[in-house]
Amino acid sequence: MVTLRFLAPRRIVDYCRRLLSTDLVTALRPFYQAIQTDSLAHNPAEKRVNEESLRLLCSHLESLSGTSGSCLPPDGQLEFYIPSGSEAAGGQVVSRLVRVQVDRSLLDPRAVIRQILRSCKLLPKDKEQEQEQQGQEMEKELGKVLRKEPVRERVRPPQAPVQKNLSALRELFRDAQREHSLETWMRQALARSQASEVTTLRSKIEGIEGALVQLLGIRGTRYDCGCNMERYHDCLSSLKGLAEDPKVTAHLGALRNRFVVFAPYTGISLEGDVMLFSGDSPSGWLAFLAEMRLHEEQLRLVPLYEKALSAVLLGIRIERRRVPEPGCEARAYAGSLRRVIRAVSEHLKLEESVQELPASLQDHQLAIVPDSDTPKVSQTGLFLAPASCSGPDLVEFICRNLDVASGRFSRYRRDIQVERQLWRQCQEELGLQRLSKDDSVTPDKMVLAIRHLLQSGVKSCRGLSLHITNYWSVPTDGIVCIPWDFMSREK
């Protein structure tokens, strides 16, 4: 019963944590906290509506980064049931139906999320006023660029005036680009990082981190859900509250000599770190700690399962994905390995199946990933096998894509060496406090972004924390987010 109670609140957010980057999952937290609740267990129809609408929303957000197509309905309208309280008689939960109209003209995923939070009345008043003010300023800037008399007649004007108008329009866009260039973003982020409230928040975080090391005997803490310092502070404060409660001291003893990571899921990582879902409540963390020994037993079995799968597939190297996502914790990963071993072994019992494979697969790599539609070859040349994949499908896919995987792996090895070299050079020359990237930014994209940064001549980034992702953003935490292809977007 403990396991079921622990897993139930997470089912509804599996879609967004599998599809989206950690930054967008963090931005969506107020929304899926509003719709995920045990109280909807008595309303399965409403729960199904929420899950389906959430899946469609996540597919649309993912499409904005260019990684897939949007599954949004033609009218762009999604329905969600949001619990609003309990009736006085009977204690049954009352839900209100909210219809959210997604604006397809918005190309920034965070702008879409803000619109949804505003529609569901989940955006704080001060944040809403700030967004409206920014929107008005943006409209003014757009007016500068687009001020032009409307064309009243569909008659092609003479050639000379056309060239004159085009030259004037190009000049307007150059002015706008100078006002909203990379240098502008860096100055804004630098100002926010040096603000007194940000400095105060950092000192509070450092103080709580040190207190937790002393109270719990842990090795340290980390935040793996994007760049939200405020949320990290809240998570640390919640854990400190538990550490100071003598009633739960026995459960927290399991954290001794470990790293505690606030992550997009709860479990034990394959490195042995304790992962606590940043969107969960302290009671949810305690429920996990009470059964953590079961996860530790599965962690000890993981190397044995990996060796067994490698032996079944002719010495293929089993790699572990470093992406912090649900399904990569030790207990779920061990279960996925068992499923794939069973499926492949049963298929290779047939003599004709063995003939499909080459003599050896030692030069190739395989990673088991959470359930997806079909097996894939990553940009790094890694075979990605979903745990639900059948044995015949997986073997056939590997045999058919051996050359593709070899080519991508060779390119990846070149790119990763260049990336490491440029990474160090960029931090030193630009004076960055920290340089990081989103999970979706592959080494070749990161190499392009760093080269453009070094060539841009930007000077207002000394002491900044820079995060390479798929969109522009200057959060209040003083961390500037820029898209990896910012140079082509500016053009």
C-alpha positions as CSV (number, residue, x, y, z in Angstrom):
1,M,0.0,0.0,0.0
2,V,2.9,2.3,0.7
3,T,4.2,1.9,-2.8
4,L,0.8,2.6,-4.4
5,R,0.2,5.7,-2.3
6,F,3.7,6.9,-3.2
7,L,3.3,6.4,-7.0
8,A,-0.3,7.6,-7.5
9,P,0.3,11.4,-7.4
10,R,3.0,11.1,-10.1
11,R,1.1,9.3,-12.9
12,I,-0.5,12.5,-14.2
13,V,2.8,14.3,-14.7
14,D,4.7,11.5,-16.4
15,Y,3.9,12.9,-19.8
16,C,5.5,16.3,-19.2
17,R,8.6,15.0,-17.5
18,R,9.3,12.6,-20.3
19,L,8.7,15.0,-23.1
20,L,10.0,18.4,-21.8
21,S,13.3,19.8,-20.6
22,T,13.8,20.3,-16.9
23,D,13.4,24.1,-17.4
24,L,9.9,23.8,-18.8
25,V,8.9,21.2,-16.2
26,T,9.9,23.6,-13.5
27,A,7.9,26.4,-15.2
28,L,4.8,24.1,-15.4
29,R,5.0,23.1,-11.7
30,P,2.1,25.4,-10.5
31,F,-0.1,24.0,-13.2
32,Y,0.4,20.3,-12.7
33,Q,0.3,20.7,-8.9
34,A,-3.1,22.2,-9.4
35,I,-4.4,19.3,-11.4
36,Q,-2.6,16.3,-9.8
37,T,-4.3,15.2,-6.6
38,D,-5.4,11.9,-5.0
39,S,-8.9,13.4,-4.7
40,L,-9.5,12.8,-8.5
41,A,-9.1,9.1,-7.9
42,H,-12.9,9.0,-7.3
43,N,-13.5,10.7,-10.6
44,P,-11.7,8.6,-13.2
45,A,-13.4,10.3,-16.1
46,E,-12.1,13.7,-15.0
47,K,-8.6,12.3,-14.4
48,R,-8.5,10.8,-17.9
49,V,-9.5,14.2,-19.3
50,N,-6.6,15.9,-17.4
51,E,-4.1,13.3,-18.5
52,E,-5.1,13.5,-22.2
53,S,-5.1,17.3,-22.2
54,L,-1.7,17.4,-20.5
55,R,-0.3,15.0,-23.1
56,L,-1.5,17.3,-25.9
57,L,-0.1,20.4,-24.2
58,C,3.3,18.8,-23.7
59,S,3.5,17.8,-27.3
60,H,2.8,21.4,-28.4
61,L,5.4,22.8,-26.0
62,E,7.9,20.2,-27.3
63,S,7.1,21.2,-30.9
64,L,8.1,24.8,-30.2
65,S,11.7,23.6,-29.7
66,G,11.6,22.0,-33.1
67,T,12.0,18.4,-31.9
68,S,8.6,17.1,-33.0
69,G,5.1,18.0,-34.3
70,S,2.3,19.4,-32.2
71,C,-0.8,17.3,-31.4
72,L,-2.8,20.3,-30.4
73,P,-6.5,20.2,-31.5
74,P,-7.4,22.4,-34.5
75,D,-9.3,24.9,-32.3
76,G,-6.3,25.0,-29.8
77,Q,-8.7,24.4,-26.8
78,L,-7.8,22.1,-24.0
79,E,-10.0,21.1,-21.0
80,F,-8.8,20.6,-17.4
81,Y,-10.6,19.7,-14.2
82,I,-9.1,21.7,-11.3
83,P,-10.2,20.6,-7.7
84,S,-11.6,23.7,-5.9
85,G,-12.4,22.2,-2.5
86,S,-14.7,19.8,-0.6
87,E,-18.4,19.9,0.0
88,A,-19.5,20.4,3.6
89,A,-21.6,17.2,3.4
90,G,-20.0,14.0,2.4
91,G,-16.5,15.5,2.0
92,Q,-16.5,14.9,-1.8
93,V,-14.2,16.9,-3.9
94,V,-15.7,19.5,-6.2
95,S,-13.9,20.2,-9.5
96,R,-14.3,23.1,-11.8
97,L,-13.9,22.7,-15.6
98,V,-11.5,25.1,-17.1
99,R,-11.2,25.5,-20.9
100,V,-7.7,26.8,-21.9
101,Q,-7.3,28.4,-25.3
102,V,-3.7,27.9,-26.4
103,D,-2.4,30.8,-28.6
104,R,-0.6,29.2,-31.6
105,S,1.0,32.5,-32.5
106,L,3.2,32.3,-29.3
107,L,6.6,30.7,-30.2
108,D,8.2,30.9,-26.8
109,P,7.2,27.9,-24.6
110,R,7.5,30.0,-21.5
111,A,5.0,32.5,-22.9
112,V,2.6,29.7,-23.6
113,I,3.0,28.5,-20.0
114,R,2.4,32.0,-18.7
115,Q,-0.8,32.2,-20.7
116,I,-2.1,28.9,-19.3
117,L,-1.3,29.9,-15.7
118,R,-3.1,33.2,-16.3
119,S,-6.2,31.4,-17.8
120,C,-6.4,29.1,-14.8
121,K,-5.8,32.0,-12.3
122,L,-2.6,30.3,-11.1
123,L,-0.3,33.3,-11.8
124,P,0.4,35.6,-8.8
125,K,-0.9,39.2,-9.2
126,D,2.6,40.7,-9.0
127,K,3.9,38.4,-11.7
128,E,0.9,39.1,-13.9
129,Q,1.3,42.8,-13.7
130,E,5.0,42.4,-14.5
131,Q,4.2,40.3,-17.5
132,E,1.6,42.9,-18.7
133,Q,4.2,45.7,-18.4
134,Q,6.7,43.7,-20.3
135,G,4.1,43.0,-23.0
136,Q,3.4,46.7,-23.4
137,E,7.1,47.5,-23.7
138,M,7.4,44.8,-26.3
139,E,4.5,46.2,-28.3
140,K,6.2,49.6,-28.3
141,E,9.4,48.1,-29.7
142,L,7.5,46.2,-32.3
143,G,5.8,49.5,-33.3
144,K,9.2,51.0,-33.9
145,V,10.1,48.2,-36.3
146,L,6.7,47.9,-38.0
147,R,5.7,51.6,-38.4
148,K,4.9,51.9,-42.0
149,E,1.9,53.2,-44.0
150,P,-0.4,50.4,-45.1
151,V,-0.5,49.6,-48.8
152,R,-3.8,50.9,-50.1
153,E,-3.5,49.6,-53.7
154,R,-2.4,46.4,-55.2
155,V,-0.3,48.1,-57.8
156,R,3.4,47.4,-58.0
157,P,5.2,50.6,-57.3
158,P,8.2,51.8,-59.3
159,Q,11.6,50.0,-58.6
160,A,13.3,53.0,-57.0
161,P,10.8,53.6,-54.2
162,V,10.8,49.8,-53.5
163,Q,14.6,49.9,-52.9
164,K,14.2,53.0,-50.8
165,N,11.5,51.4,-48.6
166,L,13.5,48.2,-48.2
167,S,16.6,50.1,-47.2
168,A,14.5,52.0,-44.6
169,L,13.0,48.7,-43.3
170,R,16.4,47.1,-43.0
171,E,17.6,50.1,-41.0
172,L,14.6,49.8,-38.6
173,F,15.4,46.1,-38.1
174,R,19.1,46.9,-37.4
175,D,18.0,49.4,-34.7
176,A,15.7,46.8,-33.1
177,Q,18.5,44.2,-33.3
178,R,20.9,46.6,-31.5
179,E,18.3,47.3,-28.8
180,H,17.6,43.5,-28.3
181,S,21.0,42.0,-29.0
182,L,22.9,39.4,-27.0
183,E,24.7,42.2,-25.2
184,T,21.3,43.6,-24.0
185,W,20.4,40.2,-22.6
186,M,23.7,39.9,-20.8
187,R,23.4,43.4,-19.2
188,Q,19.9,42.5,-17.9
189,A,21.0,39.2,-16.4
190,L,24.1,40.8,-14.9
191,A,22.0,43.5,-13.2
192,R,19.6,40.9,-11.8
193,S,22.5,38.7,-10.6
194,Q,23.9,41.6,-8.7
195,A,20.6,42.7,-7.2
196,S,20.5,42.6,-3.4
197,E,17.6,40.1,-3.2
198,V,19.4,37.6,-5.4
199,T,22.6,38.0,-3.3
200,T,20.6,37.5,-0.2
201,L,18.9,34.4,-1.6
202,R,22.2,32.9,-2.5
203,S,23.6,33.4,1.0
204,K,20.5,31.8,2.5
205,I,20.9,28.8,0.2
206,E,24.5,28.4,1.2
207,G,23.6,28.6,4.9
208,I,20.8,26.0,4.6
209,E,23.1,23.7,2.6
210,G,25.8,23.8,5.4
211,A,23.1,23.3,8.1
212,L,21.8,20.1,6.3
213,V,25.3,18.7,6.0
214,Q,25.7,19.1,9.8
215,L,22.2,17.9,10.8
216,L,21.9,14.9,8.5
217,G,25.5,13.9,7.8
218,I,24.9,14.1,4.1
219,R,27.7,14.8,1.5
220,G,25.9,17.7,-0.1
221,T,22.8,18.8,-2.0
222,R,22.1,19.7,-5.7
223,Y,19.1,21.0,-7.8
224,D,18.5,19.2,-11.1
225,C,15.3,20.9,-12.2
226,G,16.6,23.9,-14.2
227,C,17.7,27.3,-12.9
228,N,15.2,28.2,-10.2
229,M,17.0,29.4,-7.1
230,E,13.8,30.2,-5.4
231,R,12.4,26.7,-5.7
232,Y,15.7,25.3,-4.6
233,H,15.6,27.4,-1.5
234,D,12.0,26.2,-0.8
235,C,13.1,22.5,-1.2
236,L,16.1,23.0,1.1
237,S,13.9,24.7,3.7
238,S,11.4,21.9,3.6
239,L,14.1,19.3,4.1
240,K,15.6,21.3,7.0
241,G,12.1,21.4,8.6
242,L,12.1,17.6,8.5
243,A,15.6,17.4,9.9
244,E,14.6,19.5,12.9
245,D,11.5,17.3,13.6
246,P,12.5,14.6,16.1
247,K,9.5,12.5,15.0
248,V,11.0,11.7,11.6
249,T,14.7,11.4,12.5
250,A,14.7,7.7,12.0
251,H,13.6,7.9,8.4
252,L,16.2,10.6,7.6
253,G,19.1,8.4,8.7
254,A,19.0,6.8,5.3
255,L,20.4,10.0,3.8
256,R,23.7,9.8,5.7
257,N,26.9,9.9,3.5
258,R,24.8,10.5,0.3
259,F,24.2,13.4,-2.0
260,V,20.6,14.6,-1.9
261,V,19.3,15.8,-5.3
262,F,16.1,17.7,-5.9
263,A,15.1,16.2,-9.3
264,P,12.2,15.7,-11.7
265,Y,11.5,12.3,-10.0
266,T,11.9,10.4,-6.7
267,G,14.2,7.4,-6.4
268,I,17.8,6.4,-6.2
269,S,20.0,7.4,-9.1
270,L,22.4,4.9,-10.7
271,E,25.2,6.7,-9.0
272,G,23.6,6.1,-5.6
273,D,22.3,9.6,-5.0
274,V,19.0,10.1,-3.3
275,M,16.6,11.9,-5.7
276,L,13.7,13.8,-4.3
277,F,11.0,15.1,-6.6
278,S,11.1,18.9,-6.3
279,G,7.4,19.2,-6.8
280,D,6.5,16.7,-4.1
281,S,5.6,17.5,-0.5
282,P,7.8,16.5,2.5
283,S,5.3,13.7,3.4
284,G,5.9,12.2,-0.1
285,W,9.7,12.3,0.5
286,L,9.2,10.5,3.9
287,A,7.0,7.8,2.2
288,F,9.9,7.2,-0.2
289,L,12.5,7.1,2.5
290,A,10.5,4.5,4.4
291,E,10.9,2.1,1.5
292,M,14.3,3.2,0.2
293,R,15.9,-0.2,1.1
294,L,13.9,-1.8,-1.7
295,H,15.4,0.7,-4.2
296,E,18.9,0.0,-2.8
297,E,18.5,-3.8,-3.4
298,Q,17.6,-3.1,-7.0
299,L,20.6,-0.8,-7.4
300,R,22.9,-3.6,-6.4
301,L,21.4,-5.8,-9.1
302,V,21.8,-3.3,-11.9
303,P,25.4,-4.2,-12.9
304,L,24.5,-7.9,-13.1
305,Y,21.5,-7.2,-15.4
306,E,23.7,-5.0,-17.6
307,K,26.3,-7.8,-18.0
308,A,23.6,-10.3,-18.8
309,L,22.1,-8.0,-21.5
310,S,25.5,-7.4,-23.0
311,A,26.2,-11.2,-23.2
312,V,22.9,-11.8,-24.9
313,L,23.6,-9.1,-27.5
314,L,27.1,-10.3,-28.5
315,G,29.1,-8.0,-26.2
316,I,27.3,-4.7,-27.0
317,R,28.3,-2.1,-24.4
318,I,25.5,-1.0,-22.1
319,E,25.5,2.7,-21.4
320,R,23.5,4.6,-18.8
321,R,21.8,7.9,-19.9
322,R,22.7,10.9,-17.8
323,V,19.4,12.7,-18.4
324,P,17.5,13.2,-15.1
325,E,14.1,11.8,-16.1
326,P,11.5,9.4,-14.7
327,G,12.4,5.8,-15.5
328,C,16.1,6.2,-15.0
329,E,16.1,5.7,-11.2
330,A,17.6,2.4,-10.0
331,R,14.4,0.5,-9.3
332,A,12.7,1.3,-12.6
333,Y,15.9,0.9,-14.6
334,A,16.4,-2.6,-13.2
335,G,12.9,-3.6,-14.1
336,S,13.4,-2.2,-17.7
337,L,16.7,-4.3,-18.0
338,R,14.8,-7.5,-17.0
339,R,12.1,-6.9,-19.6
340,V,14.6,-6.3,-22.4
341,I,16.7,-9.4,-21.4
342,R,13.7,-11.6,-21.4
343,A,12.4,-10.3,-24.8
344,V,15.7,-10.6,-26.6
345,S,16.6,-14.0,-25.1
346,E,13.3,-15.5,-26.2
347,H,13.7,-14.2,-29.7
348,L,17.3,-15.4,-30.1
349,K,16.3,-18.9,-29.1
350,L,15.3,-19.3,-32.8
351,E,18.2,-20.3,-35.1
352,E,17.2,-17.9,-37.9
353,S,17.2,-15.0,-35.4
354,V,20.8,-15.6,-34.5
355,Q,21.8,-15.5,-38.2
356,E,20.5,-11.9,-38.4
357,L,23.2,-10.6,-36.1
358,P,26.8,-9.9,-37.0
359,A,29.7,-11.8,-35.3
360,S,30.1,-9.2,-32.6
361,L,28.5,-5.9,-31.4
362,Q,31.4,-4.8,-29.2
363,D,31.9,-1.6,-31.1
364,H,28.3,-0.4,-30.5
365,Q,26.5,0.9,-27.5
366,L,22.9,0.4,-26.2
367,A,20.9,2.3,-23.6
368,I,17.6,1.3,-22.1
369,V,15.2,4.3,-22.0
370,P,11.7,4.8,-20.5
371,D,8.9,3.5,-22.7
372,S,8.6,5.3,-26.1
373,D,7.1,4.4,-29.4
374,T,10.0,2.7,-31.2
375,P,13.8,2.2,-30.8
376,K,16.0,5.0,-32.1
377,V,19.6,5.9,-32.8
378,S,20.6,9.0,-30.9
379,Q,22.7,11.8,-32.4
380,T,25.7,10.4,-30.4
381,G,25.4,7.0,-32.1
382,L,23.7,5.3,-29.2
383,F,21.0,2.7,-29.7
384,L,18.0,3.7,-27.6
385,A,15.8,0.8,-26.7
386,P,12.5,1.3,-24.9
387,A,11.8,-1.2,-22.2
388,S,8.5,-2.1,-24.0
389,C,10.2,-3.0,-27.3
390,S,9.8,-6.6,-28.5
391,G,12.8,-8.8,-29.1
392,P,12.3,-9.2,-32.9
393,D,11.8,-5.4,-33.4
394,L,14.9,-4.5,-31.4
395,V,17.2,-7.0,-33.1
396,E,16.0,-6.1,-36.5
397,F,16.4,-2.3,-35.8
398,I,20.0,-2.8,-34.5
399,C,21.0,-4.9,-37.6
400,R,19.5,-2.3,-40.0
401,N,21.2,0.7,-38.4
402,L,24.7,-0.4,-37.6
403,D,26.3,1.9,-40.2
404,V,24.2,4.9,-39.1
405,A,25.2,4.3,-35.4
406,S,28.9,4.0,-36.3
407,G,28.8,7.2,-38.3
408,R,27.1,9.2,-35.6
409,F,29.4,7.9,-32.9
410,S,32.5,8.9,-34.9
411,R,31.1,12.4,-35.3
412,Y,30.1,12.6,-31.6
413,R,33.7,11.7,-30.5
414,R,35.0,14.5,-32.6
415,D,32.4,17.0,-31.3
416,I,32.8,16.1,-27.6
417,Q,36.5,16.8,-27.7
418,V,36.0,20.1,-29.4
419,E,33.1,20.9,-27.0
420,R,35.3,20.3,-23.9
421,Q,38.1,22.5,-25.3
422,L,35.7,25.4,-26.3
423,W,33.8,25.1,-23.0
424,R,36.9,25.8,-21.0
425,Q,38.0,28.6,-23.4
426,C,34.6,30.2,-23.2
427,Q,34.4,30.3,-19.4
428,E,37.9,31.8,-19.2
429,E,37.7,34.4,-21.9
430,L,34.1,35.6,-21.0
431,G,34.7,35.3,-17.3
432,L,31.5,33.2,-16.7
433,Q,30.7,32.0,-13.3
434,R,29.0,28.9,-14.7
435,L,28.3,27.5,-18.2
436,S,25.6,24.8,-18.6
437,K,23.3,23.4,-21.2
438,D,19.9,21.9,-21.5
439,D,19.5,18.1,-22.0
440,S,18.3,18.6,-25.6
441,V,21.5,20.5,-26.7
442,T,23.8,18.0,-28.3
443,P,27.6,18.5,-28.5
444,D,27.4,19.7,-32.1
445,K,24.8,22.4,-31.2
446,M,26.9,23.3,-28.1
447,V,30.0,23.7,-30.2
448,L,28.2,26.1,-32.6
449,A,26.8,28.1,-29.7
450,I,30.2,28.5,-28.0
451,R,31.9,29.5,-31.2
452,H,29.3,32.2,-31.8
453,L,29.6,33.4,-28.3
454,L,33.4,33.8,-28.6
455,Q,32.9,35.6,-31.9
456,S,30.1,37.8,-30.7
457,G,32.4,40.1,-28.8
458,V,30.0,40.3,-25.9
459,K,31.5,42.0,-22.8
460,S,28.7,42.2,-20.2
461,C,28.8,38.6,-19.1
462,R,31.6,38.5,-16.5
463,G,30.4,36.7,-13.4
464,L,27.2,35.4,-15.1
465,S,25.8,31.9,-15.1
466,L,24.9,31.2,-18.7
467,H,22.5,28.3,-19.7
468,I,22.4,27.2,-23.4
469,T,18.9,26.0,-24.3
470,N,16.2,26.5,-27.0
471,Y,14.8,29.9,-26.0
472,W,15.6,33.4,-24.6
473,S,14.9,34.1,-21.0
474,V,16.3,36.2,-18.2
475,P,14.9,34.7,-14.9
476,T,15.0,36.6,-11.7
477,D,17.7,34.2,-10.4
478,G,20.3,36.0,-12.5
479,I,20.9,33.1,-14.8
480,V,20.6,34.0,-18.5
481,C,19.1,31.5,-20.9
482,I,19.9,31.8,-24.6
483,P,19.1,29.5,-27.6
484,W,22.0,27.5,-29.0
485,D,21.2,29.1,-32.4
486,F,21.0,32.7,-31.1
487,M,23.2,34.0,-33.9
488,S,20.8,32.8,-36.7
489,R,17.8,34.0,-34.7
490,E,19.3,37.5,-34.4
491,K,19.8,37.6,-38.2
